Amino acid sequence: MTQASQAPMRRLIDLPGVDDLELKALMKPRYADPDARDEFPEIDALTADLFGLTGDEAEAVERPVDWDDIHRLSGVDLAEAFEALGWDVTDKRRKPLRLLPHYALPLALAIRGVAGELPFVAEPDHPTTDWGAGLAAEAARFRKR
């Protein structure tokens, strides 16, 4: 499969609210602690808005027998696993997002269609065609006469 025929990867950081929460986690590293989710209700509010599941709801979902526990990976391994699923879960320096441990399970469940849902993204605009270029060239030639 050529690069041109592959669908572009979706970037988690581009979803509404993710970048803002990443900035909060930069200023207050406790946000990134998986055990601190109860202290910061905005984390669950964001995962519910984006994927239709809070962290607790995601943990309560019965997972398929062949579930690979992708959400238990960490760091680069987790980022590579999501990249294989078509999602870029890194920041602009290509480091895994600070809050990725909070997003991993709801995102994995939604990607695989087990529970929750993926955020809507409009299809890209159709590329413009150059059919008008021929008309413009013809008009230029006509004006020169």
Backbone hydrogen bonds, N-H to C=O, Kabsch-Sander energy under -0.5 kcal/mol:
donor,donor_aa,acceptor,acceptor_aa,energy
5,S,2,T,-0.6
6,Q,2,T,-0.8
6,Q,3,Q,-0.7
10,R,86,G,-2.3
12,L,10,R,-0.6
12,L,88,D,-2.6
14,D,11,R,-0.9
15,L,12,L,-1.6
18,V,15,L,-1.6
19,D,13,I,-0.6
19,D,15,L,-0.6
21,L,17,G,-2.0
22,E,18,V,-2.2
23,L,19,D,-1.9
24,K,20,D,-1.7
25,A,21,L,-2.2
26,L,22,E,-1.7
27,M,23,L,-2.0
28,K,24,K,-2.4
31,Y,28,K,-2.2
32,A,29,P,-1.5
33,D,30,R,-1.2
36,A,33,D,-2.2
37,R,34,P,-0.7
39,E,36,A,-1.2
40,F,36,A,-0.9
40,F,37,R,-0.8
43,I,40,F,-2.0
44,D,40,F,-0.6
45,A,41,P,-2.3
46,L,42,E,-2.0
47,T,43,I,-2.4
48,A,44,D,-2.4
49,D,45,A,-2.2
50,L,46,L,-2.9
51,F,47,T,-2.8
52,G,47,T,-0.5
52,G,48,A,-1.4
53,L,47,T,-1.1
58,A,54,T,-2.4
59,E,55,G,-2.2
60,A,56,D,-1.6
61,V,57,E,-0.7
61,V,58,A,-0.8
63,R,61,V,-0.6
67,W,64,P,-1.8
72,R,69,D,-2.0
73,L,70,I,-1.6
77,D,74,S,-1.1
78,L,74,S,-0.9
79,A,75,G,-2.0
80,E,76,V,-2.8
81,A,77,D,-2.0
82,F,78,L,-2.1
83,E,79,A,-2.1
84,A,80,E,-1.9
85,L,81,A,-0.6
85,L,82,F,-0.6
86,G,83,E,-1.6
87,W,82,F,-2.6
88,D,10,R,-3.4
89,V,87,W,-0.7
91,D,95,K,-2.7
94,R,91,D,-2.0
97,L,89,V,-2.2
100,L,97,L,-1.3
102,H,99,L,-1.5
103,Y,99,L,-1.4
104,A,100,L,-2.5
107,L,103,Y,-2.6
108,A,104,A,-2.7
109,L,105,L,-2.7
110,A,106,P,-2.0
111,I,107,L,-2.9
112,R,108,A,-2.0
113,G,110,A,-1.0
114,V,109,L,-2.2
115,A,109,L,-1.0
117,E,51,F,-2.4
133,A,130,D,-1.2
134,G,130,D,-0.8
135,L,131,W,-0.7
136,A,132,G,-2.4
137,A,133,A,-2.2
138,E,134,G,-2.2
139,A,135,L,-2.5
140,A,136,A,-2.2
141,R,137,A,-2.2
142,F,138,E,-2.1
143,R,139,A,-2.2
144,K,140,A,-1.4
145,R,141,R,-0.8
145,R,142,F,-0.8
